[in-house]
Amino acid sequence: MGFPKLLEKNVMLQKTVVLNVVGFTPAFLGEHTPKITAWAERGKMASIEPPLPAVTCTAQAAYLTGKPASDHGIVANGWYFRDECEVKFWRQSNNLVESAKIWDIARQLDPTFTCANLFWWYNMYSTADYTVTPRPMYPADGRKMPDIYTQPADLRSQLQQDLGQFPLFKFWGPATTVASSQWIADSAKWIEARHSPTLTLVYLPHLDYCAQKIGPDPAAIAPDLQEIDAVVGDLIDFYERRGAQVILLSEYGITPVNQPVHLNRVLREAGLLQVREELGLELPDVGASKAFAVADHQLAHIYINEPDVYDRVKTLLEQTSGVAKVLDDAGKQQYQLDHPRAGELVAVAAPEAWFTYYYWLDDRRAPDFARTVDIHRKPGYDPVELFINPDIKLPQLKIAKTLLKRKLGGRSLMDLTPLDATLVRGGHGHIPPSKTDRPLLITRQDGHLNHDAIMAVDVFNVILNHLKG
């Protein structure tokens, strides 16, 4: 991976902060976000055309490298690792991003430059100066314990001593609240007060949860909008008092959905996806399958192990309700998604649809992890993890009993997740036609934003130009 040639040398870069308010769109500006709205009115806003897929890891990689997925390699939040015959989501090594990052390029310009990366993804083993990212502990007894990974390593104990343990179970799952975004915001202020980085990247995910559970209607999620508005408003005030330039942006817009599409069931019923039985339950055997889907929100990579079924799979997908388009090699090239990690085909959902990872045909045969929050074991993204199964009576009692069993040394599943994908009301991943539903970028340094619409890869230069002043 090479760095671009730069003409300027030893430039004194300007303090800049990027607040990534996940899921924020122009539709959310208004009465429920008075602080952000008032700040935005004094600056300039641009709509961002997100990459395909419009998901966290792909969008962030585009912002931080200025390159498309065909270069940086982050084709989704997860993909099929062909050499291991395994699907893996939410990997954390920065080495997976195959293009130079903005902090490396900025450091070429200014040797005194430093960067803090707070919870943006692929945040482990990077060359950023200060990094903080969720990293639970998994003892052999089956527990999952909240924790973080930091660089330098001693930040881990210092942050949690001063701010308390990172609230992992409020970061993702049915118990999510603004507490996780507040903790990240507090950690950003903590690092700023002690280290004053030149560039600070802050990830604030709160709106991602409510908009997928309830839908993106501002009136329906008004309390959540007010909560994130308070967090963001406080951060803007804090950083501007310290002379920092603030950029507020988002990764994607969440749009209403009402149609879950089970691509792997379609492929299985066609005899293309194989499963194996373990303890009476079914697990996908992707290495033995002729074809299978790795579903990620409104996009799915279709991996084909036997080339002679390619045309059959393509036709099958094109005939599936809820599939808007199927990208072949030319289509992947058009969307700059032509990378070896991508599937042989890529399915894009219709605006009101989204893709589940479900592959079983009988819920009684679903794997044990299907009813739990288990983002690493599931071979696809599962927003149903945001819900508690409505069929469970007294769920709080069940949670208490499970925690007690674990405390006493027993193994027990926290099996609260329903298998009803129709519960999900908001999705993302496709490129919305309306700018109102797309992510945005707002800055008060309007000289660095020359257009009212930019591409995701253009965000890199917007940030770099802020640093240059």
N, C-alpha and C positions, 0 to 999 in steps of 0.2 A: 504494500500500500504506500503510494507516494504522496507527497505534499505538493500542492500547486506552487508555482514560482511566484514570489511576491516581490514587488519593487520597493515598497517602503521597508525601512529598517529602523529599529530603536524608536518606534513611535510610542508616546505615552498614551496608553489606552484609557478610556473613560469608564468609570464605574457604571455598570449596567445590570439590571435585574430583569429576569424573564419569569413572569407568573403564568404558569400553565393551568388555566381554570378549565378543567376537562368538561367538554360538552356545552360550553357557553357559546351562544349564538346571538345575533342581533335581536332575535325574538325575546330574549331575556332582559334586554335593556328596558328600563321603565320603573314603574312604581315599586316593584318588589326588590329592586337593586339600586336604591338611591345613591349610594356612594360610588359604585362603579359607573353609573349613568352620568353623574355630575362630573366625574373625572374624565369620562370619554368625551363629553361635550366640549371640553377645553383642549381636546387633541384631535387626532385624525384616525379614522378606522378604515381598514381594508378587509374585504372578504377573501378568505383563503380557499382556493380549490384544492381539496385534500387529495392525497394519493389514493390509488386503488391497491389494496384495501384501505379504507379510512378507519384505521384502528391504531391503538396506542403506539405499538412498537414501530410500525412502518412510518407513521407520521413523525414521531420523534426522531427517527433515524434521518428522515429527509430534512428536518429542521436543523439538525446538528451537523450534517455533512454537506448539505446543498446538492445532494445527489439523489437520483431515483433508486427504486429497489433493484433495478437491473445492475446497478453499481454497488450499492451498500449491502445488498443481500438479505435485508429483513423483509421477507415476502408476506409476513403476517405476524401475529403474536406467537405462532407456533407453526411447525411444519414437520414433514416426514424426514427423519435422518436416515437416508438410504443405506448408509454403510452399517447402521445398527438395526435397521428394520424396525424402528420405533418412532412413534409420534411424540414430540416433546413440545410443551408449551411453557412460556414464561421462563426461559433460560435467562441467566443474569450476567454472563461474562461479556464484557465489552469487546472482547476479541471476535465475537460473532459479527460485529459491524465492520464491513470490509472497506470502508472509506475513511479518510482523515476527518477528525472531529474539530469543531470550531475552537476548542481550547488549545489544541496542538498548533493550529494555524495562527491564532492570536499570540501564542507564546513566541512564534517566529518574529512577530512584529515588535513585541515588547517583552524582553526577558524577565521583567518584574511582574508580568501578568500572572494572576492566579484565578482559579475557577472552583466554585462549590457547586456540586450537583446533588440536589436534595430530592431523591425519590424518582427522578426520571429513570426510564428503564435501561437495561444493560449497563448497570452502574457499578459492577464489580470488576476490579483489575484494570481500570482505565487509567489514563495519565492525568485526569483531573486532580486537583490538589486536595480537595476535601469532598468526600462522598459519603452519603448516608442512604441506605436502602433497606427494605424489609428482608429479614433473613431468619425465619423461625427456626427453633431448635426442635429436632425430632428424636428424642431418646428412644432406646430400644423397646421400652415398655408401651409404645404406641401413642404417647402424648405428643401434642403439638404446642409448643411454648413460644409466646411472643418474644421476638428479639430483632435486632438490626445488625447489619454489617456496615462497617465504616472504614474509611481510610483518611487519615492515620487510624490505626487500630484503637488507640486509647480514646478516641472520640466516643466510642461505643459506651463505655462505662461512664464517662463524664456527662454525656447527654442524658442518659437514663437516670443518672443520679440527680441531675438538676430538674429534668422535665418529667420524670416518672417513666415507667415502662411504656414502650410504644404500643398503642392500643390496636394490636393486629386484628382482633376479632371485630373491631369497628371500622376496619379498613376495607374488608370484603366479607360478604355473607349477609345473612338475614338481620344481623345486629348492627349494620353499618350506621354510623352517625357522623356528624361534622367533627367529632372528636379527633379522628385520624388526620383530617386536613388541618385542624387547629394545632395538633402536635407537630406536624411538618412545618407549619408557619412559625411556631415557637422555636423549632430547631434552626430555621433559617435566620431568625433574629439572634439566636444564641451564637451561631457561627459568625454572623456579621459583626457582632459586638466584640468578638475575640480575635477574628482573623481578617475581617474587611476584604473579602475577595474582590477582584476586579469584575468578574462575571459570576452571578448567582442564578442558578436554574432551580425553580421551585415548582413542584407538582402538587396540585390541589384537586383531588378527585371527587369531591363530595357530590356534585351534580350528576355524575355518571350513574350513581346507584338509583336515585329517586326517578330519574328520567327513564330508565329502563324498566323499573317496577311499575310506575304509574303512567308514564308517558310524558312527553315534553311540553304539555300545556302549562304555561306560566301560572295560571290561577290554581291549578291542581298541586303544583309543587312550590307554592308561594313561601311556606315556612323554610324550605331548603334554600331557596334563592336568597331569602333574607339572612340566613345563617352564613352562606358563603360570601355574601356581600359584606358582612361585618368583618370576616377574616381578611378578605382582599383589601377592603378599605383601610383596615389597620396596617396591613403590610405596605400599602402604597404610601401612607403617611409616614411610616417608620423609615422607609428607604429614601423618600424624597427629602426628609429632614437631614439625611446623611449625604445629600448631594448626588444620589444615584438617579440615573435615567431608568424609568420603568416601562417595560413592554408587557402588555397583557395579551395573551393569545390562548387559543384552544386547539385541540387536535382534530375534532370532528363535531358534527352536529347530530343529535339524536332525533330520529323521526318516528312517527307512530307506526307500529306493526301489529298485525293481527293474524298472521299466517305462518306458523312454524312449518318448515319443510325438512323432512327426514331423508336426506339424500342417501345415507348409508343403508336405510331400510329398502330404498328403491334398488340399490346395487345388490343388496343381499337377496332380495326376492328374484332378481335376475340371475342368481347363481354366481355373482362376481366377487362378493365379499365373503370371506370365511371367518368362522368363529371357532373357538375351542371351549370346552366345558371344564370348569373348575368348581368343585363342591356344589354341583348342580346349577351353577350360574354360568353366564356366557361372557367371554372376553373376545375382543376382536383379534384375529390373527392376521395382521396387515401384511406381514412378510409372505404369507401363503396365499393372500388374496390376489385375484386377477386385477381388481380395481377397488379403490375405496376413497372416501372423501375425508379431508381434514377441514372441518367446519370452523369458521371464525366469524361470528356475527353474520353479516350479509354477503360474505364471500367464502368460497370453499375451494381448496386446491384438490384436484382429483388426480391421484397417483395411479398409474397403470403399470403393473408389473409384467403383463403379457401384451406386447404391442399389437397382436392380432385382434384384440377386442376394442381397439381405440375407436373405430368408427361406430361400433355398436354402443359404446359408452356415451359418445358424443350425442348420438341420436336419442338415446334414452333420457339424458339430461335435458336436452332441448324440448322434449315432450312432457317434462315434469312441471306441474303447476307450481307457480311461485319462482321459477327460474327465468330471469329476464334475458340473460345471454350466457353463452358458453364461449370462452376464449380459447382458441387454438394457438399455434405458434405465432401467427400473424397478429392475433388479438392481444396476446401477451406483449408482443413488441410494441403495439400501438399504445398500451398503457404503461410501458416501461417496467413490466413485471417479468421480463424474460431473463430469468436467473436459474441456475441449476437447482436451486432449492424449491422452485415453484413446481406445481403439479404439471403433468402432461397436458391437462385441461384445467381451466379455472371457471367455476360457475359463479355468476353474480345474481343475487336475489332481486326480485321485483321490489319496488319501494315499500310495499306493505308486508313483505315476507322476510324471514330470516332462517338461517340453517342451523339445525340442531346437530349434535354428534350422535344421536341415538341410532343404534344398530340392531337392538333386540326387537323381537316381534311379539313378545309376551312379557309384560312388566314383572311377572314372577321370576323371570330368568335374567332380569337386569342385574348387573354386577353390584356388589355391595357398595362400591364407591359412588354409584349413581345417586344414592340417597344421602350423600354427605357433601360437604364443601371440601373438594379435593382437586385443586386447579392443576396439579402436576400429574395426577394419575389419569385424568380424563383425556381421551384422545380428541379433544376439541373444546371449544369455549362453551360454557354452560351458565347463562344468566339466570336460570331457574334456581341457582344457589342463593339468590337474593331473597327467596321466599321460604317460609316455614310451611310444611305440609298442612293444609287446612283440615285434613282428616285426623290429625293428631289432637286428641283431647288433652288439655292441660300441658302444653308443650314446655312451659317453664318447669313443671314438675319432672318431666322426662329429662330435661337438661340437667337439673339438680341431681337426679339419680345417676345419670351417666358420669357426671363429674365426681360424684362420691365414689363410684366404682373405680374410677381411674385413680383417685387419691388413695384408695385402699390397695392399689397395685393390680387391679383387674383390667382386662382389655374390654372395651365396649365401644360400639359405633355411635357417633353422634349423627344418627340417621334421621335428619329432620327435613331433607330436601325432597320436595314432591317430584313426580315424574310427569307433570302436566305443563307442557311447554306453552300452552295457550295463555298462561298467566302473564307472560312477558308482554309489555305494552310499548316499549321503545327499543329501537335498534339502530345500528350504524354499520358502515362498511362500504356501502355503495357511495357514489358521488351524487348528492342531491342536486337537482336542476336549479332550485331556487337559492339565491344568495342568503336569504333569511334563515335557511336551514344549514348553512355551511359554517365552518369555524371562522373565527375572526382574529384580527390583530389590531390592537389599539396602542398608540403612543402619543405622547405630548411633544415629541421631537418630530414634528410633521415634515421637516426637511428630509428625513430619512425614509419617507413613505410617499412615493411619487405617483402611485396608482391606487384606485379604489378596489382593485381586484388583483390578487397575486397567486402564483402557484406555490405549493408547499415547499418546493426546493428554493424558492425566493426568500423564504424566511431566514435562511442562513445569512444572506447578504444584508438583510435588514438588521439582524443582530450585530453582524460584523461592522456595519457602518455606524451603529450606535457606539460601539467600542472605539472606533476611530475618532468619533466626535465631530 
